[in-house]
Amino acid sequence: MQSKTGKIRQENTEERRADLIAATLCVIAREGVRGATVRSISKEADVTQGLIRYYFKSKDELIAAAYETYMGDLVNAADAA
């Protein structure tokens, strides 16, 4: 049985990851992939660089997650059209 606290933490983790991915996509849209540094992403998300490293092992992992999210959104939009 999962505790209420565990469920809240999981939801917070998923929400935080989604926020970091959204910030990454904003930076990429504005500055390109080369401009998407951990520093610029953390500034966009208003978090520390360490927090990004907590949720993603590397910048490449974060960029890949952002790409997967973006492509998933495009596929969903195409399916809905």
N, C-alpha and C positions, 0 to 999 in steps of 0.2 A: 504494500500500500504506500502510495506516495504522499508525503506530507504536504500541507498547504504551502509551507515555506518553500519547499522544493519546486512546486509548480510555479510559484511567483518568481523564483530565481530563474527558472527556465524561460518563462515569458519575458522577463527583463533581459535575459541573454539574447533571445531571438530579436527583441525590439532594438537592443543596442547594436547588434550586428547589422540589422536592417538600416539603422541610422547611419552607421559608418559606411555602408555600401552606398547609400543615397548621397552622402557627402563626397565619396569617391567619384561617383558619376557626375556630380556638379563640378568638381575640380577638373575632371577629364574634359567635360564639355567646354569649360572656360579656358583651360590651359593646355589641353592635350595630354596624352599619356606621359610624355616626358616631364611635364609640369606637375604630375600627380605624385608628389613626394609625400612621405609620411608626415612631414612637417606641414605641408599645405593642406593635407587631408585633415590632420588634427585641428588645424586652425579653422577650417570650414565647419567641422563637427563640434568645435568648442570643447575639445577633450585633450588630454595629454597624449603625447606620442606613446607613452608606456601603455595606455589603455588600448590603443590600437594593437600593440604587440601582444596584449593579453588575449584578445579575441582572434587575431590572425597571426600565424607564425612568421609570416614574411609579407612584404609589400606585394610580392607576386601572388600570394594567396588571396590577398584583399582585391587586387586587380582582377584576378580570375573569378572571384565571387561576384564582383560588380559586373563583369562581362556576362556571366551566367544569368544574373538577375535581369540585365538589360535584354539579352536575347530571349529569355523566357517571357518578358513583358511584350516583346515584339511578336512572338509566336501567338501569345494569347490575344493580342490585338488583331492579328491576321485571322485567327480562328473566329473571332467575334464579328468580323466584317462580312 
